[in-house]
Amino acid sequence: MICVTAAIIGCGKNSISKDELRAITTEVVNAAQSVTGHSAEIKIRPIAAPGQAGIPAAPGFDDIYISLSDPKQAQGLKVALAEIAQRHELSFAASASGGVARYDFSFHGARTHSIHVVTPLSTKTARREPTKPLHRQTTGGPRLAIIIDDIGNDRAAADSVLAVNFPVTLSVLPHLPLSAEIAEEAHRRGDQVMLHMPMQSEGEDTKPEYAELRVGMRAGEVNELLTSALDSVPHVAGVNNHQGSLATSNSALMAELMPALRQRGLFFIDSRTEKTTVAYDAAKKAGVRAASRKVFLDDVATREAVIAQLRLAAKDAQRDGSAIAIGHPKPATIAALEEEGPRLAASGIDFVFASDLVQ
């Protein structure tokens, strides 16, 4: 058999080196800029392969996020990527979810690249230019931040949140199939991204989350877990707890977490899943900008109940000057936001991001 592999990868190899992988990444970047007339926004996140004792570490793969300026560029880029894969004898697999197309390159079964192509919203559904977020156009009235938790598994649910026509803060769970893609899209569309950090809950029968912060962890373990979570969710501005009734009530664990947030310049929102939480106090003691949730929107997941909770949050904001409400990407929650949000805005409520309310 005559070898026709491109120059970057030699004949008969079963794997590629890190230098070869990055050379292909450069080709992908150049192709994207050529197709888009140098208008694409491109971010590259190298993902390290897990090491095994006595075995040299593999180069891992490159996660590449390409945001297009025009939907018409998508087909040309797909063709260019297919040509790159063919030239280097890489397998090429395409899939799509919502507004993101994904193209995976692999060599002898090992993934080398995941290329996420984000197409812009159509004129019909576009909310705002990312450089002109509405939260800057405030009236000076009471401020209300809406955080939507548990993002990362469902692209359609995330898209429904992104389509809400006022600023929303998306809190993304780490290590889920769509965590990175959704965070990239939220950032590109002008919304704020937080890390929804899993933390230990009360009760022996509570199923632990993947890679959650647990009571008894030391600073090194906390830092390692936080780093891994942040690696899976780009553009994070702050953190709030996912569950965590036990973790946020533990002074020692919170004292280990907060300096790690401060070192990274991240704020903290206490979701207050437990009345005995000490998380907010620990954040302030460590010099971390922080705030606490006032209202849960959708413990009762009906449109009418969520609207009632939104009005309660607005009253809190009017009384105190600001408030934070937390909900989830449920159909009833989105319907209530779309219906009640404009009414609250017309009454003088300023919708802002979570970062605007931390101190």
Secondary structure, DSSP 8 states (H G I E B T S, - for coil): ------TTS-TT-SS--HHHHHHHHHHHHHHHHHHHTS--EEEEEEE----BTTB-----EEEEEEE-SSTTHHHHHHHHHHHHHHHTT-EEEEEEETTEEEEEEEETTEEEEEEEEE----TTT----TTS-GGGS--SS-EEEEEEEEESS-HHHHHHHHTSSS--EEEE-TTSTTHHHHHHHHHHHT-EEEEEEEE--SSTTS---TT-B-TT--HHHHHHHHHHHHHHSTTEEEEEEEE-TTGGG-HHHHHHHHHHHHHTT-EEEE---STT--HHHHHHHTT--EEE--EES-SS-SHHHHHHHHHHHHHHHHHHSEEEEEE-S-HHHHHHHHHHHHHHHHTT-EEE-GGGG--
